[in-house]
Amino acid sequence: MRNELAGKLELIGEVFEIDGMTELLGKFDAKMKPVKFSAVVIQIESLIIKEAPKTADKLVAMKLGITEEETENLDDAEYTNALKDAIIGDVLGFFASSPRTDGQK
């Protein structure tokens, strides 16, 4: 169980290390409108697919409970929906639960 958690945390860490990710994550705020939120999530999806395709496959595999190899058999819509769900639920969920660095709680 802890090994699974460790693997998930390592994967989220990989996402945070992608060049350009910090800037995209910095666009999120509590008052963001849904359309802007969706736009930034799409930008994050694009960045991960373009800059770290193996990380994208790992996120999709983790979300769907399949192997990375099986992600190749998914159509684009299923792949991007799973990637979006992983970004919102796991990456942004982790990011949102982190302590703030601007002195606010």
VMD Tcl script that draws the C-alpha trace (Angstrom):
set ca {
  {0.00 0.00 0.00}
  {2.75 2.48 0.91}
  {4.70 1.45 -2.20}
  {1.68 2.40 -4.30}
  {1.50 5.76 -2.54}
  {5.23 6.31 -3.04}
  {4.87 5.56 -6.75}
  {1.98 7.98 -7.07}
  {3.93 10.73 -5.31}
  {6.96 10.13 -7.53}
  {4.73 10.44 -10.58}
  {3.22 13.70 -9.36}
  {6.75 14.94 -8.71}
  {7.63 14.13 -12.34}
  {4.77 16.35 -13.47}
  {5.97 19.27 -11.35}
  {9.46 18.97 -12.89}
  {8.29 19.42 -16.50}
  {9.67 22.65 -17.99}
  {6.88 25.22 -18.09}
  {4.68 23.46 -15.54}
  {5.39 25.93 -12.74}
  {4.09 28.79 -14.86}
  {0.88 26.93 -15.70}
  {0.25 25.91 -12.10}
  {0.79 29.53 -11.09}
  {-2.27 30.50 -13.15}
  {-4.65 28.79 -10.71}
  {-6.46 30.78 -8.05}
  {-9.55 30.26 -5.88}
  {-11.63 32.74 -7.87}
  {-10.89 31.25 -11.28}
  {-13.88 30.93 -13.58}
  {-14.68 27.41 -14.87}
  {-13.79 28.29 -18.47}
  {-10.36 29.58 -17.45}
  {-9.85 26.52 -15.23}
  {-10.64 24.22 -18.17}
  {-8.34 26.18 -20.46}
  {-5.41 25.84 -18.07}
  {-6.09 22.11 -17.58}
  {-5.99 21.68 -21.37}
  {-2.70 23.60 -21.49}
  {-1.30 21.28 -18.80}
  {-2.47 18.22 -20.74}
  {-0.81 19.52 -23.88}
  {2.43 20.31 -22.08}
  {2.63 16.86 -20.48}
  {1.87 15.06 -23.75}
  {4.40 17.16 -25.66}
  {7.24 17.39 -23.14}
  {6.84 14.17 -21.14}
  {4.78 11.60 -23.06}
  {5.91 8.73 -20.82}
  {4.69 10.67 -17.78}
  {1.36 11.22 -19.55}
  {1.11 7.48 -20.19}
  {1.90 6.75 -16.54}
  {-0.80 9.17 -15.35}
  {-3.38 7.63 -17.68}
  {-2.39 4.10 -16.68}
  {-2.60 5.01 -12.99}
  {-6.02 6.60 -13.45}
  {-7.49 3.71 -15.45}
  {-5.72 0.90 -13.58}
  {-4.06 -0.40 -16.74}
  {-0.47 -0.82 -17.89}
  {1.42 1.89 -19.73}
  {1.49 -0.37 -22.78}
  {-2.30 -0.60 -22.75}
  {-2.59 3.18 -23.02}
  {-1.52 2.85 -26.66}
  {-4.82 1.09 -27.40}
  {-6.95 3.96 -26.11}
  {-8.54 6.36 -28.53}
  {-7.63 10.02 -28.17}
  {-10.84 10.97 -26.36}
  {-10.50 8.23 -23.74}
  {-6.80 8.99 -23.27}
  {-7.29 12.74 -22.83}
  {-10.29 12.27 -20.52}
  {-8.25 9.98 -18.26}
  {-5.31 12.38 -18.38}
  {-7.61 15.30 -17.50}
  {-9.07 13.34 -14.59}
  {-5.57 12.51 -13.32}
  {-4.48 16.14 -13.61}
  {-7.54 17.49 -11.79}
  {-7.84 14.75 -9.19}
  {-4.24 13.89 -8.46}
  {-1.88 16.62 -9.64}
  {-4.01 19.68 -8.88}
  {-5.51 17.98 -5.85}
  {-2.02 17.51 -4.45}
  {-1.02 21.03 -5.46}
  {-4.12 22.55 -3.85}
  {-3.53 20.68 -0.59}
  {0.04 21.94 -0.28}
  {0.86 24.72 2.16}
  {0.88 28.18 0.62}
  {4.14 30.02 0.24}
  {2.68 33.52 0.27}
  {2.05 33.59 4.04}
  {-1.67 32.87 3.74}
  {-3.46 29.77 5.01}
}
mol new
graphics top color blue
foreach p $ca { graphics top sphere $p radius 0.5 }
foreach p [lrange $ca 0 end-1] q [lrange $ca 1 end] { graphics top cylinder $p $q radius 0.2 }
display resetview
